[in-house]
Amino acid sequence: MTKKAADEVVRLAVEKRKAEYRGVAARDEMRNLIDNANLLDRRGGDYKINSTFETATGTTNVEIRKSRQSTVVTVAAVTAALAAVLLLLSFLFLNR
């Protein structure tokens, strides 16, 4: 019985150390990711960075994106929606 307890204590200590290592490694990798995104910001242009980190408590997925195209798509969608509303209103008022 005491051997099992000792083995469990050792296993827990090893798991704790592994979790600490993963946490430190993930923090360093995230800091590097942010530094890279900042460099891309200074250069200008669009970019998208996807990254996965093994943290102390599991996996963390990170996506950093900068895109002017999304603004264009948003403006186009809003314009199309306004045009549809105006068409609907004109149809309703003209058919009275």
C-alpha positions as CSV (number, residue, x, y, z in Angstrom):
1,M,0.0,0.0,0.0
2,T,2.7,2.5,0.8
3,K,4.5,1.8,-2.5
4,K,1.3,2.7,-4.3
5,A,1.0,5.9,-2.3
6,A,4.7,6.8,-3.0
7,D,4.3,6.0,-6.7
8,E,1.2,8.3,-6.8
9,V,3.1,11.1,-5.1
10,V,5.9,10.8,-7.6
11,R,3.4,10.7,-10.5
12,L,1.7,13.8,-9.2
13,A,5.0,15.6,-8.8
14,V,6.0,14.7,-12.4
15,E,2.6,15.8,-13.8
16,K,2.9,19.1,-11.8
17,R,6.3,19.8,-13.2
18,K,5.2,19.0,-16.8
19,A,2.2,21.3,-16.4
20,E,4.5,24.1,-15.1
21,Y,6.8,23.6,-18.1
22,R,3.9,23.7,-20.6
23,G,2.6,26.9,-19.0
24,V,6.0,28.6,-19.2
25,A,6.6,27.4,-22.8
26,A,3.1,28.5,-23.9
27,R,3.6,31.9,-22.3
28,D,6.9,32.4,-24.2
29,E,5.3,31.2,-27.5
30,M,2.4,33.6,-27.0
31,R,4.7,36.5,-26.3
32,N,6.6,35.6,-29.6
33,L,3.3,35.4,-31.5
34,I,2.3,38.9,-30.2
35,D,5.7,40.3,-31.2
36,N,5.3,38.8,-34.7
37,A,1.9,40.3,-35.1
38,N,3.2,43.7,-34.0
39,L,6.0,43.4,-36.6
40,L,3.4,42.6,-39.3
41,D,1.3,45.6,-38.1
42,R,4.2,47.9,-38.6
43,R,4.8,46.6,-42.1
44,G,1.2,47.1,-43.1
45,G,-1.0,44.9,-45.2
46,D,-3.3,42.1,-44.3
47,Y,-2.3,39.0,-42.4
48,K,-3.7,36.1,-40.5
49,I,-1.9,34.1,-37.8
50,N,-3.3,30.8,-36.4
51,S,-1.5,29.2,-33.5
52,T,-2.1,26.4,-31.0
53,F,-0.5,26.3,-27.6
54,E,-0.3,23.4,-25.2
55,T,-0.9,25.1,-21.8
56,A,-0.8,23.7,-18.3
57,T,-4.5,23.1,-18.3
58,G,-5.1,22.1,-21.9
59,T,-4.9,23.5,-25.4
60,T,-5.4,27.1,-26.4
61,N,-6.1,28.2,-30.0
62,V,-5.3,31.7,-31.0
63,E,-6.1,33.6,-34.2
64,I,-4.9,37.1,-35.0
65,R,-6.2,38.7,-38.1
66,K,-5.9,42.0,-39.8
67,S,-7.7,42.5,-43.0
68,R,-9.0,45.5,-44.9
69,Q,-11.0,43.1,-47.1
70,S,-13.3,42.4,-44.2
71,T,-14.1,46.1,-44.0
72,V,-14.9,46.1,-47.7
73,V,-17.1,43.0,-47.3
74,T,-18.9,44.6,-44.4
75,V,-19.6,47.9,-46.3
76,A,-20.8,45.9,-49.3
77,A,-23.1,43.8,-47.1
78,V,-24.6,46.9,-45.4
79,T,-25.0,48.6,-48.8
80,A,-26.8,45.5,-50.2
81,A,-29.1,45.4,-47.1
82,L,-30.0,49.1,-47.5
83,A,-30.7,48.6,-51.2
84,A,-33.0,45.6,-50.3
85,V,-34.9,47.6,-47.7
86,L,-35.3,50.5,-50.1
87,L,-36.5,48.2,-52.8
88,L,-39.0,46.6,-50.5
89,L,-40.3,50.0,-49.3
90,S,-40.6,51.3,-52.8
91,F,-42.5,48.1,-53.8
92,L,-44.8,48.4,-50.9
93,F,-45.6,52.1,-51.5
94,L,-45.9,51.8,-55.2
95,N,-48.5,49.0,-54.9
96,R,-50.9,50.9,-52.7
